[in-house]
Amino acid sequence: MRTTIILKTASNYLLPVLLVFSIFILLRGHYLPGGGFVGGLIASIAFILHSFANGLEKTKELLIVHPGFLLPVGLAISFMAGLAPVVFFDMPFMTGLWSHDTVAILGSVGSALFFDIGVYLVVNGVTLTIIFTISESA
């Protein structure tokens, strides 16, 4: 597969920009629509663009963990965010819990943020696993 120098250069600059934007969407999402799903897709798109431009092996070198590992970790985080109200406060499953203190930039942190983080990891893991598997078999 031949790629141009323009695509290689652009992908190296776009990868960190898209990852920061995906984190912004993730953090914005527990107050507004978006969140984990859209943020995870944007992060996946960043790595897919990088793999198209630089090759699958170079993109795999950038990843700290295998994308398949993100699936159980994300599911566990989301499940624990939903289970926390049951265990600690005797409330129904998936009841939103919010801290009384605010955190700089984030505002009031709640269980919805942790649920979104889990969804972010699952979507990123599933998307990258599927695309990398298809790319390896082609």
Backbone as JSON Lines, residues from 0, in Angstrom:
{"i":0,"aa":"M","n":[0.84,-1.18,0.0],"ca":[0.0,0.0,0.0],"c":[0.89,1.24,0.0]}
{"i":1,"aa":"R","n":[0.69,2.1,-0.96],"ca":[1.5,3.31,-1.06],"c":[0.72,4.48,-0.47]}
{"i":2,"aa":"T","n":[1.39,5.26,0.33],"ca":[0.8,6.48,0.88],"c":[1.7,7.65,0.56]}
{"i":3,"aa":"T","n":[1.12,8.81,0.55],"ca":[1.88,10.01,0.23],"c":[2.53,10.57,1.48]}
{"i":4,"aa":"I","n":[3.53,11.37,1.29],"ca":[4.21,12.03,2.39],"c":[3.26,12.99,3.11]}
{"i":5,"aa":"I","n":[2.32,13.55,2.37],"ca":[1.35,14.47,2.97],"c":[0.46,13.74,3.96]}
{"i":6,"aa":"L","n":[-0.02,12.56,3.58],"ca":[-0.87,11.78,4.49],"c":[-0.1,11.32,5.71]}
{"i":7,"aa":"K","n":[1.14,10.88,5.54],"ca":[1.96,10.46,6.67],"c":[2.19,11.61,7.64]}
{"i":8,"aa":"T","n":[2.55,12.76,7.1],"ca":[2.81,13.92,7.95],"c":[1.54,14.39,8.64]}
{"i":9,"aa":"A","n":[0.46,14.46,7.89],"ca":[-0.81,14.92,8.47],"c":[-1.28,13.96,9.56]}
{"i":10,"aa":"S","n":[-1.13,12.67,9.35],"ca":[-1.6,11.71,10.36],"c":[-0.8,11.82,11.65]}
{"i":11,"aa":"N","n":[0.48,12.13,11.54],"ca":[1.29,12.28,12.75],"c":[0.87,13.5,13.57]}
{"i":12,"aa":"Y","n":[0.38,14.53,12.9],"ca":[-0.12,15.71,13.63],"c":[-1.57,15.53,14.07]}
{"i":13,"aa":"L","n":[-2.36,14.82,13.27],"ca":[-3.77,14.66,13.59],"c":[-4.01,13.67,14.74]}
{"i":14,"aa":"L","n":[-3.13,12.69,14.91],"ca":[-3.32,11.7,15.97],"c":[-3.45,12.35,17.34]}
{"i":15,"aa":"P","n":[-2.5,13.16,17.79],"ca":[-2.69,13.76,19.12],"c":[-3.85,14.75,19.18]}
{"i":16,"aa":"V","n":[-4.1,15.47,18.1],"ca":[-5.22,16.42,18.09],"c":[-6.55,15.68,18.24]}
{"i":17,"aa":"L","n":[-6.71,14.6,17.49],"ca":[-7.95,13.83,17.58],"c":[-8.1,13.14,18.93]}
{"i":18,"aa":"L","n":[-7.0,12.69,19.52],"ca":[-7.08,12.06,20.85],"c":[-7.48,13.07,21.92]}
{"i":19,"aa":"V","n":[-6.93,14.26,21.85],"ca":[-7.33,15.31,22.8],"c":[-8.79,15.68,22.6]}
{"i":20,"aa":"F","n":[-9.21,15.77,21.35],"ca":[-10.61,16.08,21.07],"c":[-11.53,14.97,21.57]}
{"i":21,"aa":"S","n":[-11.1,13.72,21.47],"ca":[-11.93,12.62,21.97],"c":[-12.07,12.67,23.49]}
{"i":22,"aa":"I","n":[-11.01,13.07,24.17],"ca":[-11.09,13.23,25.63],"c":[-12.02,14.39,25.98]}
{"i":23,"aa":"F","n":[-11.96,15.46,25.2],"ca":[-12.87,16.59,25.41],"c":[-14.32,16.15,25.26]}
{"i":24,"aa":"I","n":[-14.62,15.39,24.22],"ca":[-15.98,14.89,24.0],"c":[-16.38,13.96,25.14]}
{"i":25,"aa":"L","n":[-15.47,13.12,25.59],"ca":[-15.75,12.22,26.72],"c":[-16.12,13.0,27.97]}
{"i":26,"aa":"L","n":[-15.35,14.01,28.3],"ca":[-15.59,14.77,29.53],"c":[-16.8,15.68,29.4]}
{"i":27,"aa":"R","n":[-17.08,16.16,28.22],"ca":[-18.24,17.01,27.98],"c":[-19.53,16.2,28.04]}
{"i":28,"aa":"G","n":[-19.43,14.93,27.72],"ca":[-20.61,14.11,27.51],"c":[-21.45,13.8,28.72]}
{"i":29,"aa":"H","n":[-20.9,13.88,29.94],"ca":[-21.76,13.56,31.07],"c":[-22.66,14.72,31.46]}
{"i":30,"aa":"Y","n":[-22.52,15.85,30.8],"ca":[-23.47,16.95,30.94],"c":[-24.3,17.16,29.68]}
{"i":31,"aa":"L","n":[-23.74,16.83,28.53],"ca":[-24.4,17.03,27.24],"c":[-24.29,15.74,26.43]}
{"i":32,"aa":"P","n":[-25.05,15.61,25.36],"ca":[-24.96,14.39,24.54],"c":[-23.55,14.19,23.99]}
{"i":33,"aa":"G","n":[-23.21,12.96,23.8],"ca":[-21.88,12.62,23.31],"c":[-21.27,11.63,24.25]}
{"i":34,"aa":"G","n":[-20.23,12.0,24.91],"ca":[-19.65,11.17,25.94],"c":[-18.81,10.03,25.42]}
{"i":35,"aa":"G","n":[-18.96,8.9,26.09],"ca":[-18.09,7.77,25.86],"c":[-18.15,7.19,24.47]}
{"i":36,"aa":"F","n":[-19.34,7.05,23.92],"ca":[-19.47,6.41,22.62],"c":[-18.81,7.24,21.52]}
{"i":37,"aa":"V","n":[-19.18,8.49,21.42],"ca":[-18.62,9.35,20.37],"c":[-17.13,9.59,20.6]}
{"i":38,"aa":"G","n":[-16.73,9.78,21.84],"ca":[-15.31,9.96,22.13],"c":[-14.49,8.74,21.77]}
{"i":39,"aa":"G","n":[-15.03,7.55,22.05],"ca":[-14.33,6.33,21.68],"c":[-14.2,6.17,20.18]}
{"i":40,"aa":"L","n":[-15.24,6.55,19.45],"ca":[-15.16,6.48,17.99],"c":[-14.12,7.44,17.44]}
{"i":41,"aa":"I","n":[-14.05,8.63,18.0],"ca":[-13.07,9.61,17.52],"c":[-11.65,9.12,17.81]}
{"i":42,"aa":"A","n":[-11.42,8.53,18.98],"ca":[-10.1,7.98,19.29],"c":[-9.75,6.83,18.35]}
{"i":43,"aa":"S","n":[-10.72,5.99,18.05],"ca":[-10.49,4.89,17.11],"c":[-10.15,5.41,15.73]}
{"i":44,"aa":"I","n":[-10.86,6.43,15.29],"ca":[-10.6,7.02,13.98],"c":[-9.17,7.57,13.91]}
{"i":45,"aa":"A","n":[-8.7,8.14,15.01],"ca":[-7.34,8.67,15.03],"c":[-6.32,7.55,14.79]}
{"i":46,"aa":"F","n":[-6.5,6.41,15.45],"ca":[-5.56,5.3,15.27],"c":[-5.72,4.64,13.9]}
{"i":47,"aa":"I","n":[-6.94,4.58,13.4],"ca":[-7.17,3.99,12.08],"c":[-6.52,4.86,11.0]}
{"i":48,"aa":"L","n":[-6.66,6.17,11.1],"ca":[-6.0,7.08,10.16],"c":[-4.49,6.89,10.21]}
{"i":49,"aa":"H","n":[-3.96,6.78,11.41],"ca":[-2.52,6.57,11.56],"c":[-2.09,5.25,10.93]}
{"i":50,"aa":"S","n":[-2.89,4.21,11.09],"ca":[-2.52,2.91,10.51],"c":[-2.6,2.94,8.98]}
{"i":51,"aa":"F","n":[-3.56,3.67,8.43],"ca":[-3.63,3.8,6.97],"c":[-2.4,4.5,6.42]}
{"i":52,"aa":"A","n":[-1.91,5.49,7.13],"ca":[-0.79,6.29,6.64],"c":[0.56,5.65,6.93]}
{"i":53,"aa":"N","n":[0.71,5.04,8.1],"ca":[2.02,4.58,8.53],"c":[2.16,3.07,8.63]}
{"i":54,"aa":"G","n":[1.09,2.35,8.41],"ca":[1.16,0.89,8.53],"c":[0.65,0.41,9.87]}
{"i":55,"aa":"L","n":[0.13,-0.79,9.84],"ca":[-0.49,-1.37,11.03],"c":[0.51,-1.62,12.15]}
{"i":56,"aa":"E","n":[1.69,-2.06,11.8],"ca":[2.7,-2.38,12.82],"c":[3.15,-1.13,13.59]}
{"i":57,"aa":"K","n":[3.33,-0.02,12.89],"ca":[3.74,1.21,13.57],"c":[2.63,1.72,14.5]}
{"i":58,"aa":"T","n":[1.38,1.53,14.09],"ca":[0.26,1.96,14.94],"c":[0.17,1.07,16.17]}
{"i":59,"aa":"K","n":[0.38,-0.23,16.01],"ca":[0.35,-1.13,17.16],"c":[1.46,-0.8,18.16]}
{"i":60,"aa":"E","n":[2.59,-0.3,17.66],"ca":[3.67,0.11,18.55],"c":[3.26,1.31,19.41]}
{"i":61,"aa":"L","n":[2.39,2.16,18.87],"ca":[1.94,3.34,19.63],"c":[1.02,2.96,20.79]}
{"i":62,"aa":"L","n":[0.24,1.91,20.61],"ca":[-0.73,1.51,21.62],"c":[-0.01,0.9,22.82]}
{"i":63,"aa":"I","n":[-0.4,1.31,24.0],"ca":[0.22,0.8,25.22],"c":[-0.23,-0.64,25.49]}
{"i":64,"aa":"V","n":[-1.52,-0.89,25.29],"ca":[-2.08,-2.22,25.51],"c":[-2.79,-2.68,24.25]}
{"i":65,"aa":"H","n":[-3.0,-3.97,24.15],"ca":[-3.75,-4.53,23.02],"c":[-5.2,-4.04,23.11]}
{"i":66,"aa":"P","n":[-5.8,-3.66,21.98],"ca":[-7.18,-3.15,22.02],"c":[-8.18,-4.13,22.62]}
{"i":67,"aa":"G","n":[-7.94,-5.43,22.47],"ca":[-8.83,-6.42,23.06],"c":[-8.85,-6.37,24.58]}
{"i":68,"aa":"F","n":[-7.79,-5.86,25.2],"ca":[-7.73,-5.74,26.66],"c":[-8.65,-4.63,27.15]}
{"i":69,"aa":"L","n":[-8.95,-3.66,26.29],"ca":[-9.8,-2.55,26.69],"c":[-11.25,-2.98,26.91]}
{"i":70,"aa":"L","n":[-11.67,-4.05,26.26],"ca":[-13.05,-4.52,26.37],"c":[-13.42,-4.91,27.8]}
{"i":71,"aa":"P","n":[-12.73,-5.88,28.42],"ca":[-13.13,-6.25,29.79],"c":[-12.91,-5.13,30.81]}
{"i":72,"aa":"V","n":[-11.87,-4.33,30.59],"ca":[-11.61,-3.22,31.52],"c":[-12.75,-2.2,31.44]}
{"i":73,"aa":"G","n":[-13.15,-1.84,30.23],"ca":[-14.24,-0.89,30.06],"c":[-15.56,-1.42,30.59]}
{"i":74,"aa":"L","n":[-15.85,-2.7,30.32],"ca":[-17.07,-3.3,30.85],"c":[-17.08,-3.31,32.37]}
{"i":75,"aa":"A","n":[-15.94,-3.6,32.97],"ca":[-15.85,-3.62,34.43],"c":[-16.07,-2.23,35.02]}
{"i":76,"aa":"I","n":[-15.48,-1.22,34.41],"ca":[-15.64,0.15,34.91],"c":[-17.1,0.58,34.8]}
{"i":77,"aa":"S","n":[-17.73,0.3,33.65],"ca":[-19.14,0.67,33.48],"c":[-20.04,-0.08,34.45]}
{"i":78,"aa":"F","n":[-19.78,-1.36,34.62],"ca":[-20.59,-2.15,35.54],"c":[-20.44,-1.67,36.97]}
{"i":79,"aa":"M","n":[-19.22,-1.34,37.37],"ca":[-18.99,-0.84,38.74],"c":[-19.64,0.52,38.94]}
{"i":80,"aa":"A","n":[-19.67,1.35,37.91],"ca":[-20.35,2.64,38.01],"c":[-21.84,2.45,38.21]}
{"i":81,"aa":"G","n":[-22.4,1.44,37.57],"ca":[-23.82,1.16,37.74],"c":[-24.13,0.46,39.05]}
{"i":82,"aa":"L","n":[-23.18,-0.33,39.55],"ca":[-23.39,-1.1,40.78],"c":[-23.12,-0.29,42.04]}
{"i":83,"aa":"A","n":[-22.36,0.77,41.95],"ca":[-22.0,1.57,43.13],"c":[-23.22,2.06,43.93]}
{"i":84,"aa":"P","n":[-24.29,2.55,43.3],"ca":[-25.45,2.97,44.09],"c":[-26.11,1.82,44.86]}
{"i":85,"aa":"V","n":[-26.08,0.63,44.29],"ca":[-26.68,-0.53,44.96],"c":[-25.87,-0.92,46.18]}
{"i":86,"aa":"V","n":[-24.56,-0.97,46.03],"ca":[-23.68,-1.44,47.09],"c":[-23.55,-0.42,48.21]}
{"i":87,"aa":"F","n":[-23.36,0.83,47.88],"ca":[-23.04,1.82,48.9],"c":[-24.24,2.59,49.45]}
{"i":88,"aa":"F","n":[-25.3,2.73,48.68],"ca":[-26.41,3.59,49.1],"c":[-27.76,2.91,49.06]}
{"i":89,"aa":"D","n":[-27.82,1.62,48.76],"ca":[-29.07,0.88,48.68],"c":[-30.07,1.58,47.77]}
{"i":90,"aa":"M","n":[-29.59,1.98,46.61],"ca":[-30.41,2.63,45.58],"c":[-30.48,1.72,44.37]}
{"i":91,"aa":"P","n":[-31.38,1.98,43.43],"ca":[-31.47,1.13,42.23],"c":[-30.2,1.18,41.39]}
{"i":92,"aa":"F","n":[-30.01,0.1,40.62],"ca":[-28.88,-0.02,39.71],"c":[-28.89,1.14,38.71]}
{"i":93,"aa":"M","n":[-27.74,1.7,38.42],"ca":[-27.55,2.8,37.46],"c":[-28.13,4.14,37.94]}
{"i":94,"aa":"T","n":[-28.38,4.29,39.22],"ca":[-28.8,5.6,39.74],"c":[-27.59,6.53,39.71]}
{"i":95,"aa":"G","n":[-27.79,7.74,39.24],"ca":[-26.68,8.69,39.16],"c":[-26.26,9.2,40.52]}
{"i":96,"aa":"L","n":[-24.99,9.13,40.8],"ca":[-24.41,9.67,42.03],"c":[-23.5,10.82,41.66]}
{"i":97,"aa":"W","n":[-23.57,11.91,42.42],"ca":[-22.76,13.09,42.12],"c":[-22.06,13.55,43.38]}
{"i":98,"aa":"S","n":[-20.8,13.97,43.24],"ca":[-20.06,14.49,44.38],"c":[-20.53,15.91,44.69]}
{"i":99,"aa":"H","n":[-20.4,16.28,45.93],"ca":[-20.79,17.63,46.33],"c":[-19.71,18.65,46.01]}
{"i":100,"aa":"D","n":[-18.47,18.19,45.95],"ca":[-17.34,19.06,45.64],"c":[-17.12,19.09,44.13]}
{"i":101,"aa":"T","n":[-16.67,20.22,43.66],"ca":[-16.38,20.33,42.23],"c":[-14.89,20.15,41.98]}
{"i":102,"aa":"V","n":[-14.57,19.67,40.81],"ca":[-13.19,19.47,40.38],"c":[-12.92,20.47,39.27]}
{"i":103,"aa":"A","n":[-11.74,21.07,39.29],"ca":[-11.39,22.04,38.25],"c":[-11.55,21.43,36.87]}
{"i":104,"aa":"I","n":[-12.08,22.16,35.96],"ca":[-12.34,21.81,34.56],"c":[-13.51,20.85,34.42]}
{"i":105,"aa":"L","n":[-13.6,19.82,35.27],"ca":[-14.66,18.82,35.15],"c":[-15.98,19.25,35.75]}
{"i":106,"aa":"G","n":[-15.93,20.04,36.79],"ca":[-17.16,20.4,37.5],"c":[-17.49,19.34,38.53]}
{"i":107,"aa":"S","n":[-18.76,19.02,38.67],"ca":[-19.2,18.01,39.62],"c":[-19.04,16.62,38.99]}
{"i":108,"aa":"V","n":[-18.24,15.77,39.61],"ca":[-17.96,14.44,39.08],"c":[-19.02,13.47,39.59]}
{"i":109,"aa":"G","n":[-19.52,12.64,38.69],"ca":[-20.54,11.68,39.08],"c":[-20.29,10.31,38.48]}
{"i":110,"aa":"S","n":[-21.19,9.4,38.8],"ca":[-21.05,8.03,38.3],"c":[-21.24,7.98,36.79]}
{"i":111,"aa":"A","n":[-21.94,8.94,36.22],"ca":[-22.12,8.96,34.76],"c":[-20.79,9.11,34.05]}
{"i":112,"aa":"L","n":[-19.86,9.86,34.63],"ca":[-18.55,10.03,34.02],"c":[-17.81,8.7,33.97]}
{"i":113,"aa":"F","n":[-17.88,7.92,35.05],"ca":[-17.19,6.64,35.08],"c":[-17.85,5.65,34.12]}
{"i":114,"aa":"F","n":[-19.17,5.71,34.01],"ca":[-19.86,4.89,33.02],"c":[-19.4,5.26,31.61]}
{"i":115,"aa":"D","n":[-19.29,6.55,31.33],"ca":[-18.83,7.02,30.02],"c":[-17.39,6.6,29.74]}
{"i":116,"aa":"I","n":[-16.54,6.61,30.75],"ca":[-15.15,6.17,30.58],"c":[-15.12,4.69,30.18]}
{"i":117,"aa":"G","n":[-15.96,3.89,30.83],"ca":[-16.05,2.48,30.46],"c":[-16.54,2.28,29.04]}
{"i":118,"aa":"V","n":[-17.56,3.03,28.65],"ca":[-18.08,2.95,27.28],"c":[-17.0,3.39,26.29]}
{"i":119,"aa":"Y","n":[-16.27,4.44,26.62],"ca":[-15.17,4.94,25.77],"c":[-14.16,3.83,25.51]}
{"i":120,"aa":"L","n":[-13.77,3.12,26.56],"ca":[-12.79,2.05,26.42],"c":[-13.34,0.88,25.61]}
{"i":121,"aa":"V","n":[-14.6,0.51,25.85],"ca":[-15.21,-0.6,25.11],"c":[-15.31,-0.27,23.63]}
{"i":122,"aa":"V","n":[-15.82,0.91,23.31],"ca":[-15.98,1.29,21.9],"c":[-14.63,1.36,21.21]}
{"i":123,"aa":"N","n":[-13.65,1.93,21.86],"ca":[-12.31,2.02,21.29],"c":[-11.74,0.61,21.09]}
{"i":124,"aa":"G","n":[-11.88,-0.24,22.07],"ca":[-11.35,-1.6,21.97],"c":[-12.02,-2.42,20.88]}
{"i":125,"aa":"V","n":[-13.35,-2.36,20.81],"ca":[-14.08,-3.12,19.79],"c":[-13.73,-2.63,18.39]}
{"i":126,"aa":"T","n":[-13.76,-1.34,18.21],"ca":[-13.5,-0.78,16.88],"c":[-12.09,-1.11,16.4]}
{"i":127,"aa":"L","n":[-11.1,-0.91,17.26],"ca":[-9.73,-1.18,16.84],"c":[-9.49,-2.67,16.64]}
{"i":128,"aa":"T","n":[-10.09,-3.5,17.47],"ca":[-9.93,-4.95,17.29],"c":[-10.5,-5.39,15.96]}
{"i":129,"aa":"I","n":[-11.67,-4.92,15.61],"ca":[-12.29,-5.29,14.34],"c":[-11.47,-4.8,13.16]}
{"i":130,"aa":"I","n":[-11.1,-3.53,13.18],"ca":[-10.35,-2.96,12.05],"c":[-8.97,-3.6,11.92]}
{"i":131,"aa":"F","n":[-8.29,-3.82,13.04],"ca":[-6.96,-4.44,12.97],"c":[-7.06,-5.88,12.49]}
{"i":132,"aa":"T","n":[-8.07,-6.61,12.91],"ca":[-8.25,-7.99,12.44],"c":[-8.52,-8.03,10.94]}
{"i":133,"aa":"I","n":[-9.37,-7.15,10.47],"ca":[-9.63,-7.08,9.03],"c":[-8.37,-6.7,8.27]}
{"i":134,"aa":"S","n":[-7.61,-5.75,8.79],"ca":[-6.37,-5.3,8.1],"c":[-5.33,-6.39,8.06]}
{"i":135,"aa":"E","n":[-5.24,-7.19,9.12],"ca":[-4.25,-8.27,9.15],"c":[-4.61,-9.39,8.18]}
{"i":136,"aa":"S","n":[-5.91,-9.63,8.01],"ca":[-6.31,-10.73,7.13],"c":[-6.3,-10.34,5.65]}
{"i":137,"aa":"A","n":[-6.25,-9.05,5.38],"ca":[-6.26,-8.61,3.97],"c":[-4.9,-8.65,3.34]}
